[in-house]
Amino acid sequence: MTFEERTLAIVRKALGEMERGFQHLPEHQMVFDAEGAEEVLMEVARRMRDNYPYHHPLYAGQMLKPPHPVAQAAYMLSMWLNPNNHALDGGRASSAMEKEAVGALAAMFGWKEHIGHLTSGGTVANMEALWISGKLAPGKPVLASDQAHYTHSRISDVLGLRFQVVPSDDDMVMDVRALRRAVKERDVGVVVATIGTTGAGTIDPLPEILEMGREFGFRVHADAAYGGYFTLASDLPPRTREVLDRLSEVGSLVIDPHKHGLQPYGCGCVLFRDPSVGRFYRHDSPYTYFTSSELHLGEISLECSRAGASAVALWAMQRALPMVRGGDFARGLDKGREAALGLYHKMREDRRFLTILPPELDILVFGLDGESASRISERSEKLFQEAERAGLYLAKFRSSSRVLERRWKGVEFDRPEVVLLRSCLMKPEHLEWVDGIWERLCRSVDNVLGTSK
């Protein structure tokens, strides 16, 4: 396996084209020690080998999807200018590209009117969404399920907002009966619906949450950082399809192009359906906004300096692989989900494995059969290590015993949590590697159980 090298030739050619736009300037060369730079970069290359092979299909652990060569090339090309998308005088072209790219993301959810921008990731994007919710409903609490990303609690604390956890049900999604009890007891400001949990990839029951929001008067924010792009996917479970089709009804949403959007880190996005919330961002700067009367992205963002390279890479990716159902980009999502389902069905036919739920998106959680939660956890730890020795890279996942008790009959739950294994099969190439992943996984299982021939 070699890294994609054709990109470098394209970047060199495109760099010459970009440079021609600045030929009117006097000749200027940056002075630096080329030999010393090479020595340092070779050391960097050696140090960077101390990483998991995130780019390879045998890496099936965390949410790490390699950026597309077009996005890599556009990002590198932009870095020669290093634009800053806080103000137009820091990144005129890249700011225009950001507005177009964000508009395309909004259109993916059916929004013609919107306000939004890119962020450094989902955490900052969710922080802005909850900040706006706090402005619209001062003093009212934020509710999210116990499967929601842990940052919602922390963000609420930073913003001085009260936060309340809503229990999940046996399907690891927000329990709507528990939510109804919670909103009856107090006046709620916003409910966070998670569209693709970072644990098991499950999706909260958005239609029921939306209807409850209309009944009780709270806003709904969709944390679609992981699952938002699946609105373009096909062959989804009916419930999942319905949830994704109703994302247009939420007040705000977050999506992370650096997850399924084939983008380099960090690239998140926050979107608001009502453009008038831009009034809460309004501020003045004595030195920044003088180059144009147009909207500067810094006027609708809590972050100041932001890498214009992220916008350039996203814009380029959207041009190369348009975000339409049935297109090449959408088929890549379908392949990841098909790979997860394929591996799930293999496990269901093998009595050595325990599963919880069929993958709703492309995340699969599983363990090895055992008489107790402790034994299952012990085997998960061993399998994690054995798989890595076999060249297969997984991740660990802690699940509440409460979720598993009704599913795994005959298991003694002698501890409140069970350590399991988790795979994110989010690369399109994973579909072609399912059999290879399964072969390495089974070999590792044999070593753990002592059944090797």
N, C-alpha and C positions, 0 to 999 in steps of 0.2 A: 504493500500500500504506500503510495506516495501522495503528498499533498498536491492539490490542484495548482499546477505551475503555469498553465496557459494564461491565467489571469494577469500575470506579471507583464507579459508581452502586450496585452490589451491596455494595461495601465500606462505603460511607456508610450504607446501610440496616442492615447487620450491625453496624456500629460503634455505632449507636444502641441496638440490642438488647443488645450487650455492656455498654454504659454503664449500662443500667438495673439491672444487677446490683450496681452500686456507688453507687446513689442514696442509701443510708443515710449516706454520708460527708458531712462538711461541704463546702461549695462550695470549689473550688480551681482556679485557673487558672495554667498555666505562663506566666511572663512572658518574652517574647522579642520581638525587633524583627522584626515581620512583613514590613515593607518591605525590610529588609536581608536577611531570609531568602529573599524572592522573588528578589532580585538575585543572591544566591549560587546558588540553584537554577537560575535561567536560565543562569548561567554553567556550572553542572554539565551542563545539557542540551546546551549547545553543545559542551562538551568531550567528552561521551559520543558525539557524532556521529563522532568519530575512532575508529570501530570497524568491523569487518566486519559485514554484516547477518545476524547469527547467526539471527535469527528467521525469515528468508525462505527459501523452498525453493531459491532459487538459491545459497544458501550450502550447499555440499556438501563441505566440507573436513573439519574436525576434529569430534570427538565433542561437538557442541554442539547439544542438542535443547532448544527453548524450553519452559519450564514451562507447564503447562496453566493457563488463566485461573482455575480453581478453586483450584489450588495457589498461584498468585500472590495471589489475594484472601485466602486463609486465612493466608498468610505475613504479608501487610500488616496484616491484622486483629490477628494475634497480636502484632505489633511495637508496638502501642499499649500493651501491658502488658510486653513484653520479658521473657518468662519465661526462667528458667535451669533446665535439666533436670538439674543436678547433684544437687539435693536437693529434697524435696517442698515445703519452705517457699519455694523459689525458683520452682517451677513445678508446682503440684499438678495442675491440669487437663491441662497439656501433658505431664506425666510419665505420667499415665494413658493419654493418647492415644498416647504413644510405645510403651508396652507393648502396646497393642492393635495398633498399626501393625506393630511388629516381629513380633508373634505371627502376623499375616496373612502376612508375608513368609516366616516359618518354615513355615507351613501350605502355602504355595505349593510347597515342596520336600518336603512330606509329613511334617514334623516336628511332632508333638504336644508332645513334651518337648523343651525347648531352653533356652538362655540366650543373651542377646544384647542389643544396643542400637544406636542410631544413632551415627554418628561424623561428623566434618567431611568425610570423603571416604574413598576406597578405600585411600589410603596409610596412614592411621591404623588403619583396619579391618584391613588386612593385617598391620600391625605388632603389633596385639593378638593376632591369630591365631598369628603366629610366636613371639611372647612366650610364649603358653600352650604351644606345641609345645616350646619350650626348657625350660619347667618340667617337662613330662611326660617329656622325653627329654634330660636334661642332658648337654651336651657332644657331642651327636650333630648331624651337619650337616644343613643345609637343601639340597634339590636342586630346581632349576627349569630349564626349557628355555631355550635362547638366544633364544626368542621371547617369554618371559615379560616382564612389565613390569620396567623397570630398577630400580624401587624395592625389589624383593625382595633384590637384592644389597646395596643401601645399608641397608635395614632390618636385615638380618642383621649387617652391620658395626656398626650402632648398638647392637644387642642383644648383641654379642659372640658371635654364632653363626657357625660355619664355613659357607660357602656354596660350592656346586659347580654349575657349569653343565652341563646335559645337552644334547648337540647335537640339533637338529631334523632331520627327514627332508625329502625333496623336497616334501612337502605342507605344510611349515612348521608341523608339530606335533612334539611330543616324540617322539624316536626310541626306541621301547620296547626295542629291542635294546641301544642305548647305555645306557638306564636299567638294564636287567638287569645289564650289565657293571659299572655303577657300584655298585649295591647289593650285588653279590657281593663287591666289593673292600673295602667298609667298612660298618659298622653305621650306618644312616641313621635320623635322627629323623623327618623329614617330607619328603614330596614335594609340591610345589606343582603342581597341574594347572590350567592356564589355560583358562578357559571363555570364549573370545572374546578373542584377542590384540588389543592396541591397534594393532598394525600392519596385519595382513591380516584380522583377525576370525576366525582359525582356532581350532579347539577341540582340545585335547589328548585322546589316547585314554584316557579315564577308566576304562572297564571293565578294560582291561589293567593300568592303574596300580593299581586297587583289588585285582585278583587278586594282583598282585605284592606289594602291601602286606600282604595276608594271609599270603603265603608267607614274606616276609622280616621282617615285624613292624614296618613303619614306618607312621606316620599319613599320611593324605592330606588336604591342605587345598586347597579349590577357590577359586581367584581368579576368581569369576564376576562381577566388577565390571561388565564390559561385557555378557556374554552371558547372565547368570542369568535375566533376565526372559523369554528365549526359550523357557523351559520351557512357557510358555503358548501359544506359536506353533503354527501348523499347517503342513502341507506342507513339512516339513523333510526333508533327506536322512536316510535310515535310520540312518546312523552317528551323525549329530548328535542325532537323536531318542533313540537309545539312551543317549548320554552324558548328556543332560539328564534323562532318566528315572532315572538312577542317582546323581544328585546327593544323594539322601537317604542314601547310604551313606558319604559323606565325614565326617571328624571335625569339620571347620569349613568355613565358606564366607563369602565376602564378596560383597555385591551393592551396586551404586551406584544408588539411586533418582534421583540427579541426572543419570544418563545416560538410560536408557530409561524411567525411572519418572516422567517429566514433572515433576520437582521442581526448585526453585531450588537453586543452589549454596549451601552445601555439605551434601550429605546422602548419607552412605555408611552401611553396616550390616555388622556382624560377627555371625555366628551360630555357636553351638557346639551340637552334637548332645547332648553330655553336660552336663547342668546342673551337675554336681559340680565342673566346672572353676572355678566361681565362688569356690571356696576360695582360689584364687591371688590374687584381687583383694582379699581381706579386709584391711581396715585400720580404723583408728579416727580420729575427728576430735573434738577437744574442743569444737567449736562448731557442727557442721553437722547431725548426724542426731538431732534431738530432737523433731521435729514429729510423727512417726509411727513405729510399730513395723514398718510395711510396708517392703518393699525399696526403698531409694532407688537410682536409676539410677547415682549416683556411686559406689555400692559395687561395681558390676560394670563399671567403665570406667576406663581409664587417664587419659582426659581429665577435667578438673574442670568448669569452666564450659562449657556447651554450649547453643546456641540452641534454646529450646523451640519457636521458630517453625518449625524444620525438621520437628519431630514433628507439629505442628498441620497444616502443609501436606500432609505425607504421609498423615496420617489422613483429611483431607478428600478428597484425591485418590482414596484407596481406597474411600471411600464413594460418590463420584460415578461412578467407573469401576471396578467390582469386578474383582479379578484372577482371572478365570476364563477357561478356554479357550472360544473362540467369542464372548466378549463384546467390547464396543467397544474396551476397552484392548488385548486380544489382537489384534484385527483391525488396530489401528494398527501393531503389530509386523509383522504379515503384509504390510502395504502397503509398509513400508520395505524388507523383503527382496525383495518383488516388483519394486520400483523398481530395486534393485541388479541383480537378475537381468535385467530388461529392458534396462538399459544395457549389461550384460555381453554379452548376445546381439547387440546392435547392433554392439559392437566386434568380436565374433568374425566378423561378416559383412563387416567393413571391413578390408582388408589393410593399411591404414596403422597399425593398432593392434596392440599386443602385450599379451596378458593372461597371468596366471600360473595362477590358480585361479578357478573359479566361486565367487561369494560364498556362504560357508557361513551367514552371518548377513546383514548389510546393508552390509558394507564391500567396496569394489572397488578393486583395485590394477591399474594399467595404465601403458603407455608408448607411445611412437611407434616404429615400426620404424626400425632403423638398422643399419649394417654392424658397429658395435662398441659396447661398453659405454659408451665415452666419447661417441660420437655420440648414443646413446639418452639418456644423462644430459643432454647439452647441449640436446636437443630438449625434454626434460621441463622444464628450467628455463625455456625460452622459452615453452612451452605454459602453464605456470603463470602467467606474466605476461600472455600474450595472453588467456587465459580471464578473468582479472580485468578486463582492459580491456573485454571483452565482457559484463561483469556476471555472470560465473560464478566462484564462489570454490571452489578446490580446495585440497588439501594435498599436501605432498611426502612421499615414503617412500624410504628407502634399503634396498635389498635386497642380500643377499650374492650375488655372482656364482655361487657354488657352487650355490645353489638354482635358478638360471636356466639353467645350462649344458646340462642335459639336456632342457630344454623348448624353448629357442630355438636351433634348429640354424642354422648359417650365420652366427652372430654371433661376432665376435672379442671375447673377454672380456679386454680389456687393462687392467682395473683390478679390484680386489677387490670393489668395491661399485658398484651401479648406482642412479642417482637415477631414481625413478619417480614417478607421481602416484597419489593415493589419494582416494577419495570415501567419506564416511560418509552414506549415504542413509537416515538414521534418522527423519526426519520423515514422518508418514503422508502429508502433502501432496506428498512427493516423487514419489509414484506418478503424480499428475496432471501433474507437471512433467517427466516423463522426456523427452518430445519436445522441450520447450523447452530442457532442459539439453543434449540431443543436438545441437540446431540451433546453439546457441552454441559447443559444443565443436567441431563440425565447421568452423564459421567460423574459430575460433581455430587449428585444425590447418592450414587452408588458408593462413593468414597465416604460420605457422611454416615450412611446406614450400614456400611461394612458389607455391601453386597457385590463389590467389584469381583469380576471373574479373574 
